Amino acid sequence: MDDLYREVIIERYKEPQFKGELDPHDVTFEDENPLCGDHIRIDLRVDENNKITEAAFSGHGCAISQASADLLIESIIGKSLDEVKQLNKQDILDLLGIELGPVRLKCALLSLKVLKAGVYGLGEASDDLVEG
């Protein structure tokens, strides 16, 4: 089963479905992992009911960070901002479907940290946003 998930990660890294920028956007945030150089920006468009109608990510980094961002973006379209606030580390691990060590875990969680910092309207992202 791990091989299937690894194939998905490589495929999403090479041909992401949600990479780009939204202009105009209702929510945007970007951050990086200074230890490895991964950088993610997430843009959202939200309707009058606070549901995400469009989302995109941009940036650069390893296969795990980029695939994680692409899978996360796909999973949040149609969700409310309140639902997004409830997402946590386990949700990302479920999307990726493989075990990750501590270094790769930071790569995988960067997109969730960026997303939640943007949704909460924070000035900076914190690792506390992805625990749970």
Chimera marker file (.cmm) of the C-alpha trace (Angstrom):
<marker_set name="trace">
<marker id="1" x="0.000" y="0.000" z="0.000" r="1" g="1" b="0" radius="0.5"/>
<marker id="2" x="2.890" y="2.397" z="0.738" r="1" g="1" b="0" radius="0.5"/>
<marker id="3" x="4.014" y="2.042" z="-2.890" r="1" g="1" b="0" radius="0.5"/>
<marker id="4" x="0.629" y="3.250" z="-4.126" r="1" g="1" b="0" radius="0.5"/>
<marker id="5" x="0.818" y="6.309" z="-1.885" r="1" g="1" b="0" radius="0.5"/>
<marker id="6" x="4.407" y="6.995" z="-2.925" r="1" g="1" b="0" radius="0.5"/>
<marker id="7" x="3.269" y="6.974" z="-6.567" r="1" g="1" b="0" radius="0.5"/>
<marker id="8" x="0.550" y="9.512" z="-5.747" r="1" g="1" b="0" radius="0.5"/>
<marker id="9" x="3.094" y="11.748" z="-4.012" r="1" g="1" b="0" radius="0.5"/>
<marker id="10" x="5.482" y="11.648" z="-6.976" r="1" g="1" b="0" radius="0.5"/>
<marker id="11" x="2.623" y="12.241" z="-9.425" r="1" g="1" b="0" radius="0.5"/>
<marker id="12" x="1.311" y="15.243" z="-7.451" r="1" g="1" b="0" radius="0.5"/>
<marker id="13" x="4.844" y="16.625" z="-7.181" r="1" g="1" b="0" radius="0.5"/>
<marker id="14" x="5.502" y="16.342" z="-10.913" r="1" g="1" b="0" radius="0.5"/>
<marker id="15" x="2.022" y="17.394" z="-12.076" r="1" g="1" b="0" radius="0.5"/>
<marker id="16" x="0.199" y="19.277" z="-9.323" r="1" g="1" b="0" radius="0.5"/>
<marker id="17" x="-3.472" y="19.928" z="-10.032" r="1" g="1" b="0" radius="0.5"/>
<marker id="18" x="-3.881" y="23.042" z="-7.894" r="1" g="1" b="0" radius="0.5"/>
<marker id="19" x="-0.607" y="24.936" z="-8.369" r="1" g="1" b="0" radius="0.5"/>
<marker id="20" x="-0.932" y="28.608" z="-9.194" r="1" g="1" b="0" radius="0.5"/>
<marker id="21" x="-2.039" y="31.872" z="-7.664" r="1" g="1" b="0" radius="0.5"/>
<marker id="22" x="-5.484" y="33.421" z="-7.364" r="1" g="1" b="0" radius="0.5"/>
<marker id="23" x="-5.756" y="37.122" z="-8.041" r="1" g="1" b="0" radius="0.5"/>
<marker id="24" x="-7.936" y="38.455" z="-6.596" r="1" g="1" b="0" radius="0.5"/>
<marker id="25" x="-8.140" y="36.295" z="-3.476" r="1" g="1" b="0" radius="0.5"/>
<marker id="26" x="-9.956" y="36.574" z="-0.166" r="1" g="1" b="0" radius="0.5"/>
<marker id="27" x="-7.317" y="34.808" z="1.939" r="1" g="1" b="0" radius="0.5"/>
<marker id="28" x="-3.599" y="34.477" z="1.310" r="1" g="1" b="0" radius="0.5"/>
<marker id="29" x="-0.646" y="33.475" z="3.420" r="1" g="1" b="0" radius="0.5"/>
<marker id="30" x="2.865" y="32.202" z="2.825" r="1" g="1" b="0" radius="0.5"/>
<marker id="31" x="5.633" y="30.758" z="4.932" r="1" g="1" b="0" radius="0.5"/>
<marker id="32" x="8.688" y="28.595" z="4.644" r="1" g="1" b="0" radius="0.5"/>
<marker id="33" x="10.560" y="25.890" z="6.437" r="1" g="1" b="0" radius="0.5"/>
<marker id="34" x="13.986" y="27.501" z="6.905" r="1" g="1" b="0" radius="0.5"/>
<marker id="35" x="15.618" y="24.149" z="7.707" r="1" g="1" b="0" radius="0.5"/>
<marker id="36" x="15.026" y="22.706" z="4.251" r="1" g="1" b="0" radius="0.5"/>
<marker id="37" x="14.009" y="25.689" z="2.101" r="1" g="1" b="0" radius="0.5"/>
<marker id="38" x="10.425" y="24.596" z="1.364" r="1" g="1" b="0" radius="0.5"/>
<marker id="39" x="8.191" y="27.605" z="0.648" r="1" g="1" b="0" radius="0.5"/>
<marker id="40" x="4.383" y="27.534" z="0.287" r="1" g="1" b="0" radius="0.5"/>
<marker id="41" x="1.828" y="30.236" z="-0.486" r="1" g="1" b="0" radius="0.5"/>
<marker id="42" x="-1.893" y="29.464" z="-0.387" r="1" g="1" b="0" radius="0.5"/>
<marker id="43" x="-4.646" y="31.635" z="-1.901" r="1" g="1" b="0" radius="0.5"/>
<marker id="44" x="-8.365" y="31.119" z="-1.279" r="1" g="1" b="0" radius="0.5"/>
<marker id="45" x="-11.572" y="32.514" z="-2.678" r="1" g="1" b="0" radius="0.5"/>
<marker id="46" x="-14.474" y="32.324" z="-0.264" r="1" g="1" b="0" radius="0.5"/>
<marker id="47" x="-18.194" y="32.866" z="-0.901" r="1" g="1" b="0" radius="0.5"/>
<marker id="48" x="-20.684" y="34.776" z="1.234" r="1" g="1" b="0" radius="0.5"/>
<marker id="49" x="-21.262" y="31.641" z="3.362" r="1" g="1" b="0" radius="0.5"/>
<marker id="50" x="-17.539" y="31.322" z="4.160" r="1" g="1" b="0" radius="0.5"/>
<marker id="51" x="-17.199" y="28.266" z="1.901" r="1" g="1" b="0" radius="0.5"/>
<marker id="52" x="-14.012" y="27.895" z="-0.109" r="1" g="1" b="0" radius="0.5"/>
<marker id="53" x="-14.914" y="28.095" z="-3.790" r="1" g="1" b="0" radius="0.5"/>
<marker id="54" x="-11.398" y="28.141" z="-5.239" r="1" g="1" b="0" radius="0.5"/>
<marker id="55" x="-7.955" y="27.482" z="-3.851" r="1" g="1" b="0" radius="0.5"/>
<marker id="56" x="-4.409" y="27.317" z="-5.159" r="1" g="1" b="0" radius="0.5"/>
<marker id="57" x="-0.876" y="26.994" z="-3.851" r="1" g="1" b="0" radius="0.5"/>
<marker id="58" x="2.456" y="28.146" z="-5.144" r="1" g="1" b="0" radius="0.5"/>
<marker id="59" x="6.013" y="27.752" z="-3.984" r="1" g="1" b="0" radius="0.5"/>
<marker id="60" x="8.838" y="25.298" z="-4.151" r="1" g="1" b="0" radius="0.5"/>
<marker id="61" x="10.267" y="22.471" z="-2.143" r="1" g="1" b="0" radius="0.5"/>
<marker id="62" x="10.596" y="18.738" z="-1.822" r="1" g="1" b="0" radius="0.5"/>
<marker id="63" x="8.138" y="16.194" z="-3.180" r="1" g="1" b="0" radius="0.5"/>
<marker id="64" x="6.475" y="15.748" z="0.222" r="1" g="1" b="0" radius="0.5"/>
<marker id="65" x="5.795" y="19.473" z="0.771" r="1" g="1" b="0" radius="0.5"/>
<marker id="66" x="4.486" y="20.050" z="-2.743" r="1" g="1" b="0" radius="0.5"/>
<marker id="67" x="2.346" y="16.902" z="-2.898" r="1" g="1" b="0" radius="0.5"/>
<marker id="68" x="0.968" y="17.624" z="0.559" r="1" g="1" b="0" radius="0.5"/>
<marker id="69" x="-0.035" y="21.134" z="-0.532" r="1" g="1" b="0" radius="0.5"/>
<marker id="70" x="-1.720" y="19.852" z="-3.699" r="1" g="1" b="0" radius="0.5"/>
<marker id="71" x="-3.664" y="17.145" z="-1.847" r="1" g="1" b="0" radius="0.5"/>
<marker id="72" x="-4.657" y="19.581" z="0.908" r="1" g="1" b="0" radius="0.5"/>
<marker id="73" x="-5.943" y="22.158" z="-1.578" r="1" g="1" b="0" radius="0.5"/>
<marker id="74" x="-8.021" y="19.498" z="-3.319" r="1" g="1" b="0" radius="0.5"/>
<marker id="75" x="-9.517" y="18.407" z="0.006" r="1" g="1" b="0" radius="0.5"/>
<marker id="76" x="-10.618" y="21.880" z="1.179" r="1" g="1" b="0" radius="0.5"/>
<marker id="77" x="-12.538" y="23.133" z="-1.859" r="1" g="1" b="0" radius="0.5"/>
<marker id="78" x="-16.188" y="23.271" z="-0.821" r="1" g="1" b="0" radius="0.5"/>
<marker id="79" x="-15.407" y="23.284" z="2.898" r="1" g="1" b="0" radius="0.5"/>
<marker id="80" x="-16.203" y="26.146" z="5.243" r="1" g="1" b="0" radius="0.5"/>
<marker id="81" x="-13.489" y="28.147" z="6.954" r="1" g="1" b="0" radius="0.5"/>
<marker id="82" x="-14.676" y="26.664" z="10.257" r="1" g="1" b="0" radius="0.5"/>
<marker id="83" x="-14.131" y="23.145" z="8.877" r="1" g="1" b="0" radius="0.5"/>
<marker id="84" x="-10.637" y="24.124" z="7.752" r="1" g="1" b="0" radius="0.5"/>
<marker id="85" x="-9.846" y="25.397" z="11.247" r="1" g="1" b="0" radius="0.5"/>
<marker id="86" x="-10.543" y="21.857" z="12.544" r="1" g="1" b="0" radius="0.5"/>
<marker id="87" x="-7.963" y="20.166" z="10.275" r="1" g="1" b="0" radius="0.5"/>
<marker id="88" x="-4.905" y="18.750" z="12.022" r="1" g="1" b="0" radius="0.5"/>
<marker id="89" x="-1.730" y="16.776" z="11.556" r="1" g="1" b="0" radius="0.5"/>
<marker id="90" x="-3.554" y="13.464" z="11.244" r="1" g="1" b="0" radius="0.5"/>
<marker id="91" x="-5.622" y="14.780" z="8.336" r="1" g="1" b="0" radius="0.5"/>
<marker id="92" x="-2.434" y="15.490" z="6.379" r="1" g="1" b="0" radius="0.5"/>
<marker id="93" x="-0.966" y="12.106" z="7.262" r="1" g="1" b="0" radius="0.5"/>
<marker id="94" x="-4.181" y="10.455" z="6.076" r="1" g="1" b="0" radius="0.5"/>
<marker id="95" x="-3.986" y="12.337" z="2.766" r="1" g="1" b="0" radius="0.5"/>
<marker id="96" x="-0.375" y="11.258" z="2.240" r="1" g="1" b="0" radius="0.5"/>
<marker id="97" x="-0.923" y="7.708" z="3.461" r="1" g="1" b="0" radius="0.5"/>
<marker id="98" x="2.659" y="6.987" z="4.512" r="1" g="1" b="0" radius="0.5"/>
<marker id="99" x="4.686" y="7.109" z="7.710" r="1" g="1" b="0" radius="0.5"/>
<marker id="100" x="6.980" y="10.108" z="7.997" r="1" g="1" b="0" radius="0.5"/>
<marker id="101" x="9.939" y="10.841" z="10.240" r="1" g="1" b="0" radius="0.5"/>
<marker id="102" x="10.209" y="14.154" z="12.103" r="1" g="1" b="0" radius="0.5"/>
<marker id="103" x="12.062" y="16.016" z="9.324" r="1" g="1" b="0" radius="0.5"/>
<marker id="104" x="9.665" y="14.950" z="6.570" r="1" g="1" b="0" radius="0.5"/>
<marker id="105" x="6.706" y="15.607" z="8.865" r="1" g="1" b="0" radius="0.5"/>
<marker id="106" x="7.638" y="19.304" z="8.984" r="1" g="1" b="0" radius="0.5"/>
<marker id="107" x="7.691" y="19.298" z="5.166" r="1" g="1" b="0" radius="0.5"/>
<marker id="108" x="4.268" y="17.650" z="5.002" r="1" g="1" b="0" radius="0.5"/>
<marker id="109" x="2.696" y="19.988" z="7.550" r="1" g="1" b="0" radius="0.5"/>
<marker id="110" x="3.929" y="23.273" z="6.071" r="1" g="1" b="0" radius="0.5"/>
<marker id="111" x="0.892" y="23.676" z="3.805" r="1" g="1" b="0" radius="0.5"/>
<marker id="112" x="-1.540" y="23.075" z="6.685" r="1" g="1" b="0" radius="0.5"/>
<marker id="113" x="0.312" y="25.581" z="8.846" r="1" g="1" b="0" radius="0.5"/>
<marker id="114" x="0.149" y="28.168" z="6.041" r="1" g="1" b="0" radius="0.5"/>
<marker id="115" x="-3.533" y="27.458" z="5.355" r="1" g="1" b="0" radius="0.5"/>
<marker id="116" x="-4.582" y="27.787" z="8.970" r="1" g="1" b="0" radius="0.5"/>
<marker id="117" x="-2.516" y="30.944" z="9.574" r="1" g="1" b="0" radius="0.5"/>
<marker id="118" x="-4.274" y="32.514" z="6.579" r="1" g="1" b="0" radius="0.5"/>
<marker id="119" x="-7.744" y="31.396" z="7.648" r="1" g="1" b="0" radius="0.5"/>
<marker id="120" x="-7.182" y="32.678" z="11.182" r="1" g="1" b="0" radius="0.5"/>
<marker id="121" x="-5.738" y="35.936" z="9.801" r="1" g="1" b="0" radius="0.5"/>
<marker id="122" x="-2.517" y="35.606" z="11.759" r="1" g="1" b="0" radius="0.5"/>
<marker id="123" x="0.602" y="37.665" z="11.194" r="1" g="1" b="0" radius="0.5"/>
<marker id="124" x="2.802" y="34.602" z="11.403" r="1" g="1" b="0" radius="0.5"/>
<marker id="125" x="2.395" y="30.846" z="11.306" r="1" g="1" b="0" radius="0.5"/>
<marker id="126" x="3.054" y="28.590" z="14.281" r="1" g="1" b="0" radius="0.5"/>
<marker id="127" x="3.579" y="24.858" z="14.594" r="1" g="1" b="0" radius="0.5"/>
<marker id="128" x="0.780" y="24.907" z="17.199" r="1" g="1" b="0" radius="0.5"/>
<marker id="129" x="-1.710" y="25.337" z="14.321" r="1" g="1" b="0" radius="0.5"/>
<marker id="130" x="-1.191" y="21.781" z="13.050" r="1" g="1" b="0" radius="0.5"/>
<marker id="131" x="-1.242" y="19.789" z="16.274" r="1" g="1" b="0" radius="0.5"/>
<marker id="132" x="-4.295" y="17.879" z="17.338" r="1" g="1" b="0" radius="0.5"/>
<link id1="1" id2="2" r="1" g="1" b="0" radius="0.2"/>
<link id1="2" id2="3" r="1" g="1" b="0" radius="0.2"/>
<link id1="3" id2="4" r="1" g="1" b="0" radius="0.2"/>
<link id1="4" id2="5" r="1" g="1" b="0" radius="0.2"/>
<link id1="5" id2="6" r="1" g="1" b="0" radius="0.2"/>
<link id1="6" id2="7" r="1" g="1" b="0" radius="0.2"/>
<link id1="7" id2="8" r="1" g="1" b="0" radius="0.2"/>
<link id1="8" id2="9" r="1" g="1" b="0" radius="0.2"/>
<link id1="9" id2="10" r="1" g="1" b="0" radius="0.2"/>
<link id1="10" id2="11" r="1" g="1" b="0" radius="0.2"/>
<link id1="11" id2="12" r="1" g="1" b="0" radius="0.2"/>
<link id1="12" id2="13" r="1" g="1" b="0" radius="0.2"/>
<link id1="13" id2="14" r="1" g="1" b="0" radius="0.2"/>
<link id1="14" id2="15" r="1" g="1" b="0" radius="0.2"/>
<link id1="15" id2="16" r="1" g="1" b="0" radius="0.2"/>
<link id1="16" id2="17" r="1" g="1" b="0" radius="0.2"/>
<link id1="17" id2="18" r="1" g="1" b="0" radius="0.2"/>
<link id1="18" id2="19" r="1" g="1" b="0" radius="0.2"/>
<link id1="19" id2="20" r="1" g="1" b="0" radius="0.2"/>
<link id1="20" id2="21" r="1" g="1" b="0" radius="0.2"/>
<link id1="21" id2="22" r="1" g="1" b="0" radius="0.2"/>
<link id1="22" id2="23" r="1" g="1" b="0" radius="0.2"/>
<link id1="23" id2="24" r="1" g="1" b="0" radius="0.2"/>
<link id1="24" id2="25" r="1" g="1" b="0" radius="0.2"/>
<link id1="25" id2="26" r="1" g="1" b="0" radius="0.2"/>
<link id1="26" id2="27" r="1" g="1" b="0" radius="0.2"/>
<link id1="27" id2="28" r="1" g="1" b="0" radius="0.2"/>
<link id1="28" id2="29" r="1" g="1" b="0" radius="0.2"/>
<link id1="29" id2="30" r="1" g="1" b="0" radius="0.2"/>
<link id1="30" id2="31" r="1" g="1" b="0" radius="0.2"/>
<link id1="31" id2="32" r="1" g="1" b="0" radius="0.2"/>
<link id1="32" id2="33" r="1" g="1" b="0" radius="0.2"/>
<link id1="33" id2="34" r="1" g="1" b="0" radius="0.2"/>
<link id1="34" id2="35" r="1" g="1" b="0" radius="0.2"/>
<link id1="35" id2="36" r="1" g="1" b="0" radius="0.2"/>
<link id1="36" id2="37" r="1" g="1" b="0" radius="0.2"/>
<link id1="37" id2="38" r="1" g="1" b="0" radius="0.2"/>
<link id1="38" id2="39" r="1" g="1" b="0" radius="0.2"/>
<link id1="39" id2="40" r="1" g="1" b="0" radius="0.2"/>
<link id1="40" id2="41" r="1" g="1" b="0" radius="0.2"/>
<link id1="41" id2="42" r="1" g="1" b="0" radius="0.2"/>
<link id1="42" id2="43" r="1" g="1" b="0" radius="0.2"/>
<link id1="43" id2="44" r="1" g="1" b="0" radius="0.2"/>
<link id1="44" id2="45" r="1" g="1" b="0" radius="0.2"/>
<link id1="45" id2="46" r="1" g="1" b="0" radius="0.2"/>
<link id1="46" id2="47" r="1" g="1" b="0" radius="0.2"/>
<link id1="47" id2="48" r="1" g="1" b="0" radius="0.2"/>
<link id1="48" id2="49" r="1" g="1" b="0" radius="0.2"/>
<link id1="49" id2="50" r="1" g="1" b="0" radius="0.2"/>
<link id1="50" id2="51" r="1" g="1" b="0" radius="0.2"/>
<link id1="51" id2="52" r="1" g="1" b="0" radius="0.2"/>
<link id1="52" id2="53" r="1" g="1" b="0" radius="0.2"/>
<link id1="53" id2="54" r="1" g="1" b="0" radius="0.2"/>
<link id1="54" id2="55" r="1" g="1" b="0" radius="0.2"/>
<link id1="55" id2="56" r="1" g="1" b="0" radius="0.2"/>
<link id1="56" id2="57" r="1" g="1" b="0" radius="0.2"/>
<link id1="57" id2="58" r="1" g="1" b="0" radius="0.2"/>
<link id1="58" id2="59" r="1" g="1" b="0" radius="0.2"/>
<link id1="59" id2="60" r="1" g="1" b="0" radius="0.2"/>
<link id1="60" id2="61" r="1" g="1" b="0" radius="0.2"/>
<link id1="61" id2="62" r="1" g="1" b="0" radius="0.2"/>
<link id1="62" id2="63" r="1" g="1" b="0" radius="0.2"/>
<link id1="63" id2="64" r="1" g="1" b="0" radius="0.2"/>
<link id1="64" id2="65" r="1" g="1" b="0" radius="0.2"/>
<link id1="65" id2="66" r="1" g="1" b="0" radius="0.2"/>
<link id1="66" id2="67" r="1" g="1" b="0" radius="0.2"/>
<link id1="67" id2="68" r="1" g="1" b="0" radius="0.2"/>
<link id1="68" id2="69" r="1" g="1" b="0" radius="0.2"/>
<link id1="69" id2="70" r="1" g="1" b="0" radius="0.2"/>
<link id1="70" id2="71" r="1" g="1" b="0" radius="0.2"/>
<link id1="71" id2="72" r="1" g="1" b="0" radius="0.2"/>
<link id1="72" id2="73" r="1" g="1" b="0" radius="0.2"/>
<link id1="73" id2="74" r="1" g="1" b="0" radius="0.2"/>
<link id1="74" id2="75" r="1" g="1" b="0" radius="0.2"/>
<link id1="75" id2="76" r="1" g="1" b="0" radius="0.2"/>
<link id1="76" id2="77" r="1" g="1" b="0" radius="0.2"/>
<link id1="77" id2="78" r="1" g="1" b="0" radius="0.2"/>
<link id1="78" id2="79" r="1" g="1" b="0" radius="0.2"/>
<link id1="79" id2="80" r="1" g="1" b="0" radius="0.2"/>
<link id1="80" id2="81" r="1" g="1" b="0" radius="0.2"/>
<link id1="81" id2="82" r="1" g="1" b="0" radius="0.2"/>
<link id1="82" id2="83" r="1" g="1" b="0" radius="0.2"/>
<link id1="83" id2="84" r="1" g="1" b="0" radius="0.2"/>
<link id1="84" id2="85" r="1" g="1" b="0" radius="0.2"/>
<link id1="85" id2="86" r="1" g="1" b="0" radius="0.2"/>
<link id1="86" id2="87" r="1" g="1" b="0" radius="0.2"/>
<link id1="87" id2="88" r="1" g="1" b="0" radius="0.2"/>
<link id1="88" id2="89" r="1" g="1" b="0" radius="0.2"/>
<link id1="89" id2="90" r="1" g="1" b="0" radius="0.2"/>
<link id1="90" id2="91" r="1" g="1" b="0" radius="0.2"/>
<link id1="91" id2="92" r="1" g="1" b="0" radius="0.2"/>
<link id1="92" id2="93" r="1" g="1" b="0" radius="0.2"/>
<link id1="93" id2="94" r="1" g="1" b="0" radius="0.2"/>
<link id1="94" id2="95" r="1" g="1" b="0" radius="0.2"/>
<link id1="95" id2="96" r="1" g="1" b="0" radius="0.2"/>
<link id1="96" id2="97" r="1" g="1" b="0" radius="0.2"/>
<link id1="97" id2="98" r="1" g="1" b="0" radius="0.2"/>
<link id1="98" id2="99" r="1" g="1" b="0" radius="0.2"/>
<link id1="99" id2="100" r="1" g="1" b="0" radius="0.2"/>
<link id1="100" id2="101" r="1" g="1" b="0" radius="0.2"/>
<link id1="101" id2="102" r="1" g="1" b="0" radius="0.2"/>
<link id1="102" id2="103" r="1" g="1" b="0" radius="0.2"/>
<link id1="103" id2="104" r="1" g="1" b="0" radius="0.2"/>
<link id1="104" id2="105" r="1" g="1" b="0" radius="0.2"/>
<link id1="105" id2="106" r="1" g="1" b="0" radius="0.2"/>
<link id1="106" id2="107" r="1" g="1" b="0" radius="0.2"/>
<link id1="107" id2="108" r="1" g="1" b="0" radius="0.2"/>
<link id1="108" id2="109" r="1" g="1" b="0" radius="0.2"/>
<link id1="109" id2="110" r="1" g="1" b="0" radius="0.2"/>
<link id1="110" id2="111" r="1" g="1" b="0" radius="0.2"/>
<link id1="111" id2="112" r="1" g="1" b="0" radius="0.2"/>
<link id1="112" id2="113" r="1" g="1" b="0" radius="0.2"/>
<link id1="113" id2="114" r="1" g="1" b="0" radius="0.2"/>
<link id1="114" id2="115" r="1" g="1" b="0" radius="0.2"/>
<link id1="115" id2="116" r="1" g="1" b="0" radius="0.2"/>
<link id1="116" id2="117" r="1" g="1" b="0" radius="0.2"/>
<link id1="117" id2="118" r="1" g="1" b="0" radius="0.2"/>
<link id1="118" id2="119" r="1" g="1" b="0" radius="0.2"/>
<link id1="119" id2="120" r="1" g="1" b="0" radius="0.2"/>
<link id1="120" id2="121" r="1" g="1" b="0" radius="0.2"/>
<link id1="121" id2="122" r="1" g="1" b="0" radius="0.2"/>
<link id1="122" id2="123" r="1" g="1" b="0" radius="0.2"/>
<link id1="123" id2="124" r="1" g="1" b="0" radius="0.2"/>
<link id1="124" id2="125" r="1" g="1" b="0" radius="0.2"/>
<link id1="125" id2="126" r="1" g="1" b="0" radius="0.2"/>
<link id1="126" id2="127" r="1" g="1" b="0" radius="0.2"/>
<link id1="127" id2="128" r="1" g="1" b="0" radius="0.2"/>
<link id1="128" id2="129" r="1" g="1" b="0" radius="0.2"/>
<link id1="129" id2="130" r="1" g="1" b="0" radius="0.2"/>
<link id1="130" id2="131" r="1" g="1" b="0" radius="0.2"/>
<link id1="131" id2="132" r="1" g="1" b="0" radius="0.2"/>
</marker_set>
